[in-house]
Amino acid sequence: MSLKVLIVEDQFLEADSLSIILKKEGYEIYGIAKSVEEAIELMEKNKPDVVLVDVFLKGNLSGIDLARTLDKKNIPFIYLTANSNSITMEEALATKPFGFLIKPFREREILMALNIAIYRHRKGVEFTSSQQHWLSQLLQDIKEMNGAKSEKVQSLVKALTSFLPFDFVVVDTDINKPESAVYRYQRIGFDEYLLFDSSRDLDSNGQQWPSLMETRKKNREKRTPFYLNGVRYREHCKTNAAEGKIMEIKGFESMLWAPLLKHWDVDMSLAFYCYNTDAYSSEHIELIESVQELLAAVIDSVRKSEDDRHSPQKPLRTKHPGQLLKPELEGIIGRSPKMLEALDKVSQVAPFDNTVLVMGETGVGKEGLVKALHQLSNRRGKPFVKVNCAAMPVSLVESELFGHEKGAFTGSVETRLGKFELANGGTLFLDEIGELPLEVQSKLLRAIQEKEIERVGGRTTIKTDVRIIAATNRDLLQEIADGNFRLDLYYRLNVFPITLVPLRERKQDIPALASHFLKIMGKASGKDITLSASALKQLHNYSWPGNIRELQHLIERHVLLAKSSVIDSFEMPEQLPGASFSQSSDPKIKTFDEMDKEHIISALRRCNGKISGQGGAGHLLQLRPTTLRSKMKRLGITWPIK
């Protein structure tokens, strides 16, 4: 069955050219729309398989506005663009496109982009389906388990952790009852949670916790799940005193609220809070909605459970993702929110065959994360083959990856298997993928896409079965802009991205990391070494351009040189030129949304509220008026400024 493609392009010649190319390749052209309104009208009649949409369109709405609708409808889309300013491109990337086609485009590029978009969408659907099935099994087990109320609630919280990001969760088991029916958990580690006793009404810092009675009553009127990120969450907190107090005490940046119905009334609810600004998306809402009935049944079973803490607990038949990964055993140390987010993603994706792209600076621990992905997968008993793309001579890269036949080139005296064949059935780890020569990238793309290779000097194709995990310390989007990395390869690899933040952004993990390295070195050297408070402060105040690897080497050196059982001070490395990182006295860093909002408000004030035309804010910011209005609506900006 041919795929239906909707083209949204206001230039007739370009739309017609695309239509001819796609029809020739067997695609069905579902329609050609010149505006967002026309596209939506067409989609209401029938759903296309994929949409090609120009970033800039005639009318009040842009391609970016349509992309948000497509994302909600779970329709894959590819942007068509000639060029645009960085602000618009940043906004376009935020809508999570399945690809970009830069005008003028060639026939091969169009077909490749469509293949990748469909592949990524299919993999995404498969992954979501697997996640829903896994979560459903867990919830069914929890519903049937024995145990006290608090034990069942904690099992539910642990089960949800790897499917939904959160640092704090509120489980309201009965909206009609006093706050004793509310359970609050703070996440303090990978699989560790702190229960807030609602009878104390104090948080861990001793601050008065707000009463949720009024909010709980209001929530009964809402029947659908919703999420609020960044600016929208902060605006919501201004109109809700209890939520505002929670944000003030905890410093959260995002929330997701899910009502649970019994006898068609909102009777129970779940509220998730996160320190990250863009924690939640429509995918999380889709996941919640897919198990909403089962979640309600689980919480209803909590209400019927004994309030006896000594009630025998029946073990769960299905393991939740957090039980699969034991971070310290894998050599992954840390409890910071950013680290926990990365670990959650590892436990989510490891059991499946999705391609994973691990990103982060040199020395942040990417290889440890990749090994954990392999060990938790169904391929753990099969080969794990690492390829360092930066260490291979350019002339030998193709031979190393795909192998060569005897006599293929001078010196090839025997047939040699490449890394793809050596990793068959297992995992192929492409480290420093950003260093791969451009001329080899197209062949790698074909190998990943077609699941087959051809040895250098060979005439036949060889089928392969490998899971690809790639890692890079480079900004691949910048490499694409500089012409050093293929856009189609990026989209093929970036099916499931995991980012490891630098050590300077998770300094709360330094004591645990230092303790870990002290134990390792102490065992190796026969010394029992600890750190003084002043030495630990030194570690905390340093910016760590070399990240965890630099910390490890520093501790190793000082353990070997230590003349007592306590290291009182470190001889810190000199700051490398260009490696300094500003340490603001204010720990609050503004988000892109906040900076965008301030910038737009500044322009509006200068233009006295005028948006379009000469001397308007759109002209000043080099944005189309429709794009500017769209951004203002998203950021909650109105004129006059309130």
C-alpha positions in Angstrom: 0.0 0.0 0.0 1.5 3.4 -1.1 2.1 6.1 1.5 -0.1 9.2 1.5 1.8 12.4 1.4 0.4 15.9 2.1 2.4 18.8 0.7 2.0 22.2 2.4 3.8 24.7 0.1 2.6 28.1 -1.1 5.0 28.1 -4.2 3.2 26.3 -7.0 6.3 25.3 -9.0 8.0 23.7 -5.9 4.9 21.9 -4.8 4.3 20.6 -8.3 7.9 19.4 -8.6 7.7 17.6 -5.3 4.4 16.0 -6.4 5.9 14.7 -9.7 9.0 13.2 -8.0 6.9 11.4 -5.3 4.3 10.1 -7.7 7.1 8.6 -9.9 8.4 6.7 -6.8 4.9 5.3 -6.0 3.8 7.7 -3.3 0.2 8.8 -3.2 -0.2 12.6 -3.1 -3.0 13.1 -0.6 -3.2 16.8 -1.5 -1.4 20.1 -1.9 -2.2 22.9 0.5 -1.1 26.5 0.2 -1.8 27.5 3.8 -2.2 26.0 7.3 -6.0 26.4 7.1 -6.1 24.4 3.9 -3.9 21.7 5.3 -6.1 21.3 8.5 -9.2 21.1 6.3 -7.7 18.3 4.2 -6.5 16.4 7.3 -10.0 16.6 8.8 -11.3 14.4 5.9 -8.5 11.9 6.1 -5.2 11.4 7.9 -2.0 11.5 5.7 1.0 9.2 6.5 3.5 12.0 6.3 3.5 15.8 5.7 6.0 18.0 3.9 5.5 21.5 5.2 7.3 24.8 4.3 8.4 26.8 7.3 7.1 30.0 5.8 3.6 30.1 4.4 1.2 32.7 3.3 -1.4 33.7 5.8 -1.5 34.4 9.5 -0.1 30.9 10.5 3.3 29.5 9.6 4.5 25.9 9.1 5.7 25.9 12.7 2.1 26.5 13.8 1.0 23.5 11.7 3.8 21.4 13.1 2.4 21.7 16.6 -0.9 20.4 15.4 0.8 17.5 13.6 2.7 16.6 16.7 -0.5 16.4 18.7 -2.1 14.2 16.0 1.0 12.0 15.9 1.6 12.6 12.2 5.3 12.7 11.1 6.4 15.8 9.2 9.4 17.2 7.4 10.2 20.9 7.1 10.9 22.5 3.7 13.1 25.6 4.0 15.5 27.7 1.9 17.1 29.5 4.9 16.0 31.3 8.0 17.3 33.1 10.9 18.5 31.3 14.0 15.5 32.2 16.2 13.1 30.7 13.7 15.2 27.6 13.3 15.4 27.1 17.0 11.6 27.4 17.2 11.3 24.9 14.3 13.6 22.4 16.0 11.5 22.7 19.2 8.5 21.1 17.4 10.5 17.9 17.0 10.4 17.5 13.2 11.3 14.1 11.5 13.6 15.9 9.1 14.6 19.0 7.2 14.9 19.5 3.4 16.9 22.5 2.4 15.9 24.1 -0.9 16.8 23.5 -3.7 16.6 19.8 -3.0 17.5 16.9 -5.1 15.3 13.9 -5.8 17.5 11.5 -3.8 17.4 13.8 -0.8 13.6 13.9 -0.8 13.2 10.1 -1.0 15.9 9.6 1.7 14.2 12.1 4.0 10.8 10.4 3.6 12.3 7.0 4.3 14.0 8.2 7.5 10.9 10.1 8.6 8.7 7.0 8.2 11.3 4.8 9.8 11.7 7.1 12.9 7.9 7.4 13.2 7.4 3.6 13.0 10.1 3.0 15.6 8.6 5.7 17.8 5.1 4.0 17.6 6.7 0.6 18.3 8.5 2.0 21.3 5.4 3.8 22.6 3.4 0.6 22.2 6.0 -1.4 24.1 6.1 1.1 26.9 2.3 1.1 27.2 2.3 -2.7 27.3 5.1 -2.8 29.9 3.4 -0.2 32.1 0.0 -1.9 31.8 1.6 -5.2 33.1 3.1 -3.4 36.0 -0.1 -1.6 37.0 -2.0 -4.8 36.8 0.5 -6.5 39.1 0.3 -3.6 41.6 -3.5 -3.7 41.5 -3.4 -7.4 42.5 -0.6 -7.2 45.1 -1.0 -7.5 48.8 0.4 -4.9 51.2 -0.4 -1.7 53.1 -1.6 1.4 51.4 1.8 3.2 51.6 3.5 0.1 50.1 1.2 0.0 47.1 1.5 3.7 46.5 5.3 3.5 46.6 5.2 0.5 44.2 3.1 2.7 41.8 5.5 5.6 42.2 8.5 3.4 41.4 6.7 1.9 38.4 5.9 5.3 36.9 9.4 6.8 37.4 11.0 5.5 34.2 7.9 6.2 32.1 7.3 9.8 33.3 10.0 12.2 34.4 9.4 13.7 37.9 11.3 14.8 41.0 8.1 15.0 43.1 4.8 13.3 42.8 1.4 13.8 44.6 -0.9 10.8 44.6 -4.4 11.8 45.7 -6.3 8.6 46.5 -9.6 10.3 47.2 -10.3 14.0 46.3 -13.4 13.9 48.6 -11.5 13.0 51.7 -9.1 15.0 54.0 -5.4 15.4 53.0 -4.6 12.2 54.8 -5.7 10.6 51.5 -2.8 12.4 49.8 0.6 10.8 49.4 3.6 12.9 48.4 7.0 11.5 47.4 10.3 13.3 46.7 12.7 11.5 44.5 16.1 11.4 46.2 18.0 8.8 44.1 17.6 6.5 41.1 15.2 4.1 42.9 14.9 6.0 46.2 12.0 8.1 47.4 11.2 10.2 50.5 7.6 10.1 51.8 6.2 13.4 53.0 3.9 12.7 55.9 0.8 14.8 55.2 0.0 15.1 58.9 3.1 17.1 59.5 2.5 19.7 56.7 6.2 20.5 56.7 8.7 19.9 53.9 12.2 18.6 54.5 13.5 22.2 55.0 10.9 22.9 57.7 8.9 25.2 55.5 5.1 25.2 55.9 3.5 23.0 53.1 0.4 24.6 51.6 -3.1 23.1 52.1 -4.3 21.5 48.9 -7.9 21.4 49.8 -9.0 24.3 47.6 -6.9 23.1 44.6 -8.3 19.6 45.0 -11.9 21.0 44.8 -11.0 23.0 41.6 -9.4 19.9 40.1 -12.7 18.0 40.1 -13.8 20.3 37.3 -10.9 19.2 35.0 -11.5 15.9 33.2 -8.5 15.7 30.9 -4.7 15.5 31.7 -2.6 18.6 31.0 1.0 19.7 31.4 2.7 23.0 31.9 6.3 23.7 31.2 8.5 26.8 32.0 6.8 30.1 31.4 3.3 28.5 31.3 3.8 26.7 34.6 5.0 29.9 36.3 2.0 31.9 34.9 -0.3 29.1 36.3 1.3 29.4 39.7 0.5 33.1 39.8 -3.2 32.3 39.7 -3.1 29.3 42.1 -1.8 30.1 45.6 -1.1 26.5 46.6 0.7 25.7 43.4 2.7 28.9 43.7 3.7 28.0 47.3 4.9 24.5 46.1 7.0 26.2 43.3 8.4 28.7 45.8 9.4 25.9 48.3 10.7 23.4 45.8 11.8 25.4 42.7 10.0 23.2 40.2 9.8 24.3 36.5 7.2 21.9 35.1 4.2 19.9 36.1 1.8 17.3 34.7 -1.7 16.7 36.2 -3.8 13.6 35.5 -7.4 13.2 36.7 -8.6 9.6 37.4 -12.3 8.9 37.1 -14.6 6.6 39.1 -18.3 6.4 38.1 -17.6 9.1 35.6 -16.5 11.6 38.2 -13.0 12.9 38.9 -12.3 11.0 42.1 -8.5 10.6 42.2 -5.5 12.3 40.6 -1.8 12.2 40.0 0.4 15.4 39.9 4.0 15.2 38.7 6.6 18.0 39.3 10.0 18.4 37.7 13.0 20.7 38.1 13.6 20.6 34.3 12.0 23.4 32.3 10.7 21.3 29.3 10.0 18.0 31.1 6.6 17.1 29.7 5.2 16.6 26.2 2.1 15.3 24.4 3.7 11.9 24.4 3.4 11.8 28.2 -0.2 12.7 28.0 -0.8 10.0 25.4 0.9 7.4 27.7 -1.2 8.5 30.7 -4.4 8.4 28.7 -3.6 4.9 27.4 -3.5 3.5 31.0 -5.9 6.0 32.7 -8.5 3.4 33.5 -5.9 1.0 34.9 -4.3 3.8 37.0 -7.7 4.6 38.5 -8.2 0.9 39.3 -4.8 0.8 41.0 -5.5 3.8 43.2 -9.0 2.5 44.0 -7.3 -0.8 45.1 -5.0 1.4 47.4 -8.2 2.8 49.0 -9.4 -0.7 49.8 -6.0 -1.9 51.1 -5.3 -2.4 54.8 -3.6 0.5 56.6 -1.4 -2.1 58.3 2.3 -1.5 57.5 3.1 -5.1 58.5 0.7 -6.6 56.0 2.6 -9.2 53.9 3.6 -7.9 50.5 3.2 -10.0 47.4 6.2 -9.5 45.1 5.5 -8.1 41.6 5.6 -10.5 38.7 6.8 -7.8 36.3 10.0 -5.8 37.0 9.8 -2.1 36.6 12.6 -0.4 34.6 14.3 0.9 37.7 14.9 -2.7 38.9 16.8 -3.6 35.7 19.5 -1.0 36.2 21.8 -0.8 39.2 23.7 2.3 38.5 26.6 1.8 41.0 27.2 -1.7 39.7 27.4 -0.3 36.2 29.9 2.4 37.5 27.3 5.2 37.0 27.3 7.5 40.0 25.0 10.4 40.8 21.7 11.5 42.1 21.3 14.9 40.5 18.0 15.5 38.5 19.9 15.6 35.2 21.7 12.3 35.9 18.5 10.6 37.0 16.8 11.8 33.8 19.6 10.1 31.8 19.4 6.9 33.8 15.7 6.7 33.4 16.1 6.9 29.6 18.7 4.1 29.8 16.3 1.8 31.7 13.4 2.8 29.2 15.2 2.1 26.0 17.7 -0.6 26.9 15.3 -3.7 26.4 14.4 -2.6 22.9 16.4 -2.4 19.7 16.0 1.3 19.0 19.1 3.2 17.8 20.5 5.4 20.6 22.5 8.6 20.3 24.5 9.5 23.5 25.6 13.1 23.6 27.9 14.9 26.0 31.3 16.5 26.5 34.5 14.5 26.7 34.9 12.7 30.1 31.2 12.8 31.2 30.9 9.0 31.2 29.2 8.2 27.8 30.9 4.8 27.4 29.7 3.6 30.8 26.1 4.5 29.8 26.5 2.7 26.5 27.8 -0.5 28.2 24.8 -0.3 30.6 22.5 -0.1 27.5 24.1 -3.3 26.1 24.0 -5.2 29.4 20.3 -4.5 30.0 19.3 -5.4 26.4 18.3 -8.8 25.0 21.6 -8.8 23.2 23.7 -8.9 26.4 25.1 -12.4 25.7 26.1 -11.4 22.2 29.2 -9.3 21.0 29.7 -5.7 22.1 32.0 -4.1 19.5 33.4 -0.6 20.0 34.6 1.5 17.1 36.5 4.8 17.8 35.7 6.8 14.7 38.3 9.5 15.7 41.2 7.0 16.0 40.9 5.3 12.6 43.0 6.6 9.7 40.7 8.0 7.0 42.0 5.6 4.4 41.1 2.6 6.6 37.7 3.7 8.0 35.6 1.9 5.3 37.7 -1.3 5.6 37.4 -1.3 9.5 33.6 -0.9 9.4 32.7 -3.1 6.5 35.7 -5.4 6.1 37.5 -6.2 2.9 38.1 -9.0 0.4 41.5 -10.5 -0.3 43.3 -8.4 -3.0 40.9 -5.5 -2.5 43.9 -3.1 -2.2 47.6 -3.3 -1.8 48.5 -5.2 1.3 45.1 -7.0 1.7 46.5 -10.5 1.7 43.4 -12.1 3.2 39.7 -11.5 3.7 38.9 -9.5 6.8 35.6 -9.1 8.6 34.6 -5.6 9.5 33.1 -4.3 12.8 29.5 -4.8 11.5 30.0 -8.5 10.9 32.0 -8.9 14.2 29.1 -7.3 16.1 26.4 -9.4 14.3 23.6 -10.3 16.7 25.0 -7.8 19.3 25.7 -4.1 19.7 27.9 -1.9 17.6 29.1 1.2 19.5 30.2 4.0 17.2 32.2 6.3 19.5 32.9 9.9 18.4 30.6 9.5 15.5 31.0 13.3 14.8 34.6 12.5 13.6 33.5 10.1 10.9 34.7 11.3 7.4 31.9 12.7 5.3 32.7 10.3 2.4 32.0 7.2 4.7 28.8 8.6 6.2 26.7 7.8 3.2 27.8 4.2 3.3 27.2 4.0 7.1 23.7 5.4 6.5 23.0 2.7 3.9 24.3 0.0 6.2 22.0 1.2 9.0 19.0 1.7 6.8 19.2 -1.4 4.7 20.7 -3.7 7.4 23.3 -4.9 4.9 26.9 -4.1 4.0 29.3 -4.7 1.2 33.0 -5.5 1.9 35.6 -3.3 0.2 36.4 -5.1 -3.0 33.3 -7.3 -2.7 30.5 -7.9 -5.1 27.8 -9.3 -2.9 25.8 -7.8 0.0 25.9 -9.3 3.5 22.9 -9.1 5.8 23.7 -7.9 9.3 21.7 -7.8 12.6 23.2 -5.2 14.9 21.9 -2.6 17.3 23.6 0.8 16.7 24.5 3.0 19.6 26.5 6.2 18.7 28.2 8.7 20.9 29.6 12.2 20.3 31.1 15.1 22.1 30.4 17.4 19.2 27.3 19.6 18.5 26.1 17.6 15.5 23.6 20.3 14.4 26.5 22.7 14.2 28.5 20.1 12.3 25.6 19.8 9.8 25.5 23.6 9.4 29.3 23.6 8.7 28.9 20.8 6.1 30.8 18.2 8.1 27.9 15.9 9.0 25.0 14.5 6.9 21.5 15.6 8.0 20.0 12.3 6.9 22.5 10.3 9.0 21.8 12.6 12.0 18.1 11.9 11.8 18.7 8.1 11.4 20.9 8.0 14.5 18.8 10.4 16.6 15.9 8.0 17.2 16.4 8.0 20.9 18.8 10.7 22.2 20.3 10.7 25.7 22.3 13.7 26.9 24.8 13.5 29.7 25.4 17.0 31.2 28.9 18.1 32.2 30.1 17.8 35.8 29.9 21.6 36.4 26.1 21.3 35.9 25.7 18.5 38.4 28.1 19.4 41.2 25.8 17.8 43.8 27.2 14.5 42.5 30.8 15.4 43.3 30.9 14.0 46.9 29.5 10.6 45.7 31.9 10.5 42.7 34.9 11.4 44.9 33.9 8.7 47.5 33.6 6.2 44.6 37.1 6.9 43.3 38.6 7.0 46.8 37.2 3.5 47.4 38.6 2.2 44.1 42.1 3.7 44.6 42.1 2.9 48.3 41.6 -0.8 47.5 44.2 -0.7 44.8 46.8 1.0 47.0 45.9 -0.5 50.3 45.1 2.9 51.8 41.9 4.1 53.6 41.7 7.7 52.5 39.0 10.3 53.2 38.5 14.0 52.3 38.4 16.9 54.6 35.6 19.5 54.3 38.0 22.1 52.8 39.2 19.6 50.2 35.6 18.8 49.2 34.9 22.5 48.9 37.9 22.8 46.5 36.4 20.1 44.3 33.0 21.9 44.4 34.5 25.3 43.4 36.4 24.0 40.4 34.8 24.1 36.9 36.0 20.7 35.7 36.6 21.2 31.9 37.8 17.5 31.8 34.6 16.4 33.7 34.5 13.1 35.6 37.7 11.8 34.0 39.6 14.8 35.3 38.2 14.3 38.8 39.1 10.6 38.7 42.7 11.4 37.7 43.0 14.2 40.3 41.9 11.8 43.1 44.1 9.0 41.9 47.2 11.2 42.0 46.5 12.6 45.5 45.7 9.1 46.9 49.1 7.9 45.7 50.9 11.0 47.1 48.9 11.0 50.4 51.0 10.7 53.6 48.0 10.5 56.0 44.6 9.1 56.0 42.9 12.4 55.2 43.4 14.6 52.1 43.2 18.2 53.5 43.7 20.0 50.2 44.1 19.4 46.5 46.7 20.9 44.2 44.1 22.0 41.6 45.0 22.1 37.9 45.5 25.5 36.3 42.5 26.6 34.3 43.1 26.0 30.6 42.7 28.9 28.2 39.2 29.1 26.9 38.0 26.4 29.4 36.7 28.8 32.0 33.0 28.7 32.8 31.3 31.7 34.4 30.1 31.0 38.0 27.2 33.3 38.6 26.4 34.1 42.1 22.7 33.6 41.2 22.1 29.9 40.7 19.0 30.6 38.7 19.8 30.5 34.9 17.2 31.9 32.6 15.6 29.6 30.1 15.4 30.3 26.4 11.7 31.0 26.8 12.4 33.6 29.5 15.1 35.3 27.4 12.9 35.2 24.3 10.0 36.7 26.3 12.2 39.6 27.7 13.6 40.2 24.2 10.2 40.4 22.6 8.8 42.6 25.3 11.7 45.0 24.9 11.1 45.2 21.2 7.4 45.8 21.7 8.0 48.6 24.1 10.5 50.2 21.7 7.9 50.0 18.9 5.0 51.0 21.2 3.2 47.7 20.6 3.4 47.9 16.8 4.1 44.4 15.3 4.0 44.5 11.5 5.3 47.0 8.9 8.3 49.3 8.9 9.4 50.2 12.4 7.3 47.3 13.9 8.7 44.7 16.4 8.7 42.1 13.6 10.9 44.2 11.5 13.2 45.0 14.5 13.5 41.3 15.4 13.7 40.2 11.7 10.7 37.9 12.2 7.6 37.6 10.1 4.6 39.2 11.9 2.8 35.8 11.9 5.8 34.1 13.5 6.1 36.9 16.1 2.4 36.7 17.0 2.7 32.9 17.3 5.7 33.3 19.7 3.8 35.9 21.7 0.8 33.6 22.1 3.0 30.7 23.2 4.9 32.8 25.7 1.8 34.6 27.0 2.7 38.1 25.9 -0.1 40.6 25.4 0.0 44.3 24.6 -0.2 46.5 26.5 2.3 44.7 28.8 0.7 43.8 32.1 
